[in-house]
């Protein structure tokens, strides 16, 4: 039996009727761009995360880009982040003419090492983007303390960590801005691209709401140059149907991780490390081997078990 890296069909089969009904509701309404389904999702996700505002956008990558635009990151600015993440984190910084400044990771968690951040701060530094990689929060308290002392923004890249917790605080709720991805393989994934920006700051929320519609407010009047970065109503309706299962699915991922941890005891490999103060939601279960990684992958492939390198 072949074991895929991610089996989206299996999940769909368990909620097929609900998903189909959610899509039908949007088709019947003929409201495809923003609208009540997007607003409902924004409100529910914001309440779940524990922030005042959620703004649905077209992808997690665009959530990061809009977050940076909302705090006026631009030419000559510097943004501190991790080199060990998906390309969009640093790519969003570079797209605005700013410079990503990389700080190395904690080798156990793979998240940015707070002890190395302060030495990289300059007069050009505008923000810090910690990434909650693989579903585990970065060590946020020292990061927030550094940011406060240096008057910097903190943007949480929460693309892989919806439902994760740090000292009982939800990922995406601790910085000035949080950014979610609803890419299909995420713990809460749509059937296409989608994302959301989270914040408690009404000015940032308003600015992102305007930026996501070409900078238009009122319609056809453009005070700023924005993007076409709206969340589709069909994606919002699918996410609403799936959202009620998120905590259950996260718990099941944690249980599966415990099973793997137990089965791998005594095997010469490194299993995921979870900080005692974190609630890890295992968007990926990532192992390390000391040697012969590619040989191991070949053997797993021969056995019908899919693997991937996160990140090469």
JOJO-V33193 format. One record per backbone hydrogen bond with DSSP energy under -0.5 kcal/mol. CO is the residue of the C=O (numbers start at 1). NH is the residue of the N-H. Records with the same first field share a line. If there is no record, write none. Layout:
CO->NH, NH
This chain:
2->4
3->306
6->8
7->11
8->12
9->13
10->14
11->14, 15
12->15
15->19
16->20
17->21
18->22
19->23
20->24
21->25
22->26
23->27
24->28
25->29
26->30, 31
30->32
32->34, 233
35->39
36->40
37->41
38->42
39->43
40->44
41->45
42->46
43->47
44->48
45->49
46->50, 51
53->199
54->56
55->197
56->231
57->195
59->63
60->64
61->65
62->66
63->67
64->68
65->69
66->70
67->71
68->71, 73
69->72
74->77
77->99
78->126, 127
79->101
80->129
81->103
83->85
86->89
87->91
88->92
89->93
90->94
91->95
92->96
93->96, 98
94->97
97->76
98->100
99->79
100->102
101->81
103->83
104->113
105->107
106->110
108->273
111->106
112->114
113->116
114->117, 118
117->120
118->121
122->125
124->78
126->153
127->80
128->130, 155
129->82
130->157
131->133
132->135
133->136
134->283, 284
135->281
138->140
139->143
140->144
141->145
142->146
143->147
144->148
145->149
146->150
147->151, 152
148->151
153->128
154->156, 176, 177
155->157
156->158, 179
157->132
158->161
161->164
164->171
165->279
166->169
169->166
170->173
176->200
177->156
178->198
179->158
180->196
182->190
183->186
194->60, 182
195->57
196->180
197->55
198->178
199->53
200->202
201->205
202->206
203->207
204->208
205->209
206->210
207->211
208->212
210->213, 215, 216
211->214, 227
212->229
213->216
214->226
215->223, 224
218->217, 221
220->222
221->217, 223
224->226
227->214, 229
229->58
231->34
232->236
233->237
234->238
235->239
236->240
237->241
238->242
239->243
240->244
242->245
243->246
245->249
246->250
247->251
248->252
249->253
250->254
251->255
252->256
253->257
254->258
255->259
256->260
257->261
258->262
259->263
260->264
262->265
264->267
267->269
268->290
269->271
270->288
272->274
273->275
275->278
277->167
278->280
279->165
284->286
285->287
288->270
292->296
293->297
294->298
295->299
296->300
297->301
298->302
299->303
300->305
301->304
304->3, 306
308->310
309->311, 312
